[in-house]
Amino acid sequence: MQYRVSYIVYVYNAEKTLERCVESLIYGREKNIEIVLAEDRSQDESRKMCSKLSERFGNITYIYNERHRGKAYTRNQALQRAGGRYIIFVESKDWVSREYGEWLCNVTESGRQTLAVSGFRTTTGTFGYEQD
């Protein structure tokens, strides 16, 4: 299957935030996605979380390093596995809006841009909600 978007999520000691991150990608408006969880020999339960999430969702795969190799190496390994037309890097401690992937792809497909870059906003609320 040719995915429109491959999200690459670098995972290192992210057991507390990974599920929220992945769910924000899964439940976004862009549905033709794959998620590659690139686990870099975490010292917590991140690898177990990656396995659990890949079993829960059919469009998630995960790769892992036998030893800690760093973000650049691990992302490059994930790039070799990704099959989407577009690649979007997401940090495992972050979550994204429902429109995130769709917006980035549409900006690029409009022909005006060959690279889309987004900003960020910090929140103190729970998933899906913000507090002032």
FENRA-V581829 format. One record per residue. N is the residue number from 1. RES is the residue in three letters. SS is DSSP state (@ for helix, = for strand, . for the rest). PHI is phi in whole degrees, -180 to 180 (* if undefined). D_CENTER is the distance of its C-alpha to the mean C-alpha in Angstrom with 2 decimals. Layout:
n:res:ss:phi:d_center
N:RES:SS:PHI:D_CENTER
N:RES:SS:PHI:D_CENTER
This chain:
n:res:ss:phi:d_center
1:MET:.:*:18.63
2:GLN:.:-90:17.39
3:TYR:.:-84:14.06
4:ARG:.:-74:13.88
5:VAL:=:-129:10.19
6:SER:=:-112:8.00
7:TYR:=:-89:4.32
8:ILE:=:-110:4.60
9:VAL:=:-116:3.76
10:TYR:=:-75:7.46
11:VAL:=:-120:9.27
12:TYR:.:-148:12.82
13:ASN:.:50:14.95
14:ALA:.:-121:12.36
15:GLU:.:-58:14.18
16:LYS:.:-84:15.03
17:THR:.:-120:11.78
18:LEU:@:-63:9.16
19:GLU:@:-62:10.52
20:ARG:@:-61:10.59
21:CYS:@:-59:6.97
22:VAL:@:-63:6.30
23:GLU:@:-63:9.53
24:SER:@:-66:8.94
25:LEU:@:-77:6.67
26:ILE:@:-61:9.32
27:TYR:.:-92:12.17
28:GLY:.:-75:11.65
29:ARG:.:-69:14.44
30:GLU:.:-75:12.85
31:LYS:.:-100:13.52
32:ASN:.:-89:13.66
33:ILE:=:-129:10.12
34:GLU:=:-128:8.87
35:ILE:=:-124:5.85
36:VAL:=:-108:6.90
37:LEU:=:-88:6.94
38:ALA:=:-108:9.22
39:GLU:=:-93:11.67
40:ASP:.:-110:14.36
41:ARG:.:58:17.32
42:SER:.:-62:16.74
43:GLN:.:-102:19.97
44:ASP:.:-118:18.91
45:GLU:.:-93:17.79
46:SER:@:-60:14.12
47:ARG:@:-62:14.98
48:LYS:@:-64:16.71
49:MET:@:-64:13.85
50:CYS:@:-61:11.66
51:SER:@:-63:14.77
52:LYS:@:-61:15.38
53:LEU:@:-69:12.11
54:SER:@:-69:12.59
55:GLU:@:-75:16.14
56:ARG:@:-72:15.47
57:PHE:.:-121:13.32
58:GLY:.:-71:14.64
59:ASN:.:-101:11.78
60:ILE:=:-115:9.74
61:THR:=:-122:11.04
62:TYR:=:-139:10.98
63:ILE:=:-122:12.99
64:TYR:=:-145:14.81
65:ASN:.:-95:17.36
66:GLU:.:-72:20.91
67:ARG:.:-143:21.28
68:HIS:.:-62:19.33
69:ARG:.:-120:18.77
70:GLY:.:97:16.74
71:LYS:@:-66:13.61
72:ALA:@:-62:15.12
73:TYR:@:-60:16.36
74:THR:@:-66:13.33
75:ARG:@:-65:11.11
76:ASN:@:-63:14.18
77:GLN:@:-63:14.38
78:ALA:@:-66:10.96
79:LEU:@:-59:12.20
80:GLN:@:-68:15.23
81:ARG:@:-91:13.59
82:ALA:.:-69:11.50
83:GLY:.:-119:13.83
84:GLY:.:-79:12.69
85:ARG:.:-67:14.97
86:TYR:=:-119:12.42
87:ILE:=:-112:9.67
88:ILE:=:-128:7.20
89:PHE:=:-90:6.01
90:VAL:=:-132:4.38
91:GLU:=:-81:6.59
92:SER:.:-68:6.83
93:LYS:.:-89:9.94
94:ASP:.:-106:8.95
95:TRP:.:-135:8.68
96:VAL:.:-122:9.30
97:SER:.:-72:12.42
98:ARG:.:-62:13.14
99:GLU:.:-90:14.15
100:TYR:@:-52:11.32
101:GLY:@:-64:10.24
102:GLU:@:-60:13.86
103:TRP:@:-63:15.35
104:LEU:@:-61:13.72
105:CYS:@:-66:14.80
106:ASN:@:-64:18.16
107:VAL:@:-61:18.94
108:THR:@:-71:18.56
109:GLU:@:-71:20.44
110:SER:.:-66:23.20
111:GLY:.:90:24.48
112:ARG:.:-85:24.80
113:GLN:.:-133:21.78
114:THR:.:-107:20.28
115:LEU:.:-143:17.49
116:ALA:.:-113:15.78
117:VAL:.:-129:14.88
118:SER:.:-115:14.23
119:GLY:.:-92:15.72
120:PHE:.:-148:14.94
121:ARG:.:-138:17.04
122:THR:.:-93:17.70
123:THR:.:-135:18.73
124:THR:.:-118:20.67
125:GLY:.:-83:20.44
126:THR:.:-90:18.68
127:PHE:.:-51:15.68
128:GLY:.:87:16.70
129:TYR:.:-134:19.79
130:GLU:.:-120:21.02
131:GLN:.:-118:24.22
132:ASP:.:-91:26.57
